[in-house]
Amino acid sequence: MIKASFLITLACSISCSSYRTQSKGPETSNNTVSIQANNEKDLYEIFDQITDTKVIELKNRIYNLDKPLILNNLSHITINGNGAVLVLDSLVNDVVELNRCHNVTIDNIKALHKEVNGPVGCTGNVILINGGSNITIINSELNGCGVVGVTAYNSINLKIISNYIHKNTHYPIIYDGPSVTIKDNIFENNGNQNKIAYMAGSPWPPLQFFNTNVTTKELIIEGNTFGGSQN
């Protein structure tokens, strides 16, 4: 997110009476526009209509969701959570889904399903990433009953940094792609002994598992804490 000492109010391409649109930084052709979501209705309208190069500003409050938040084919998006809590009512959907997106940052959110202890039959991830590149998840809490905290397929240069990922029933992370950095996270009380599952381009099930810090050609896993496990 681009920070500057003043805000210039712009007209938003999304028509909504209850959220605000502002730009940050000097007026250039690449000006980043900031959109504030005051409530659940705002949030869904933003996700449905947003275009490239935007900052979504959430309130420090609970957003009760009845369907997932989905971004498709977008670039240069920041979700600035400000400590917002995203609670999804459905147990079969992912809380946040990113499809073929590039240069996206999710910062300072807490995301979970409604029943955090994970009843039998919950099949949704907390965050699902399909394709894309340069996605960063930082300073966030990803809490079960999601089956996996972050599931990412064919994602290039994924960064998962300084998060608290816990109580997911299967794995904290499943990754299938050529390059990922997993750094300074706390993994606690996830299934399968807190193991990060790495698919390495192979079909399901994953072939490699890590619950210690390690660096390879494809993986940078460092500075993480692996705590208690569900099984």
Secondary structure by P-SEA (a helix, b strand, c coil): cccccbbbbbbbccccccbbbbbccccccbbbbbbbbccaaaaaaaaaccccbbbbbbccccccccbbbbbcccccccccccbbbbbbcccccccbbbcccccccccbbbbbccccccccccccccbbbccccccccccbbbbccccccbbbcccccccccbbbbcccccccbbbbccbbbbcbbbbccccccbbbbbccccccccccccccccccccccccccccccccc
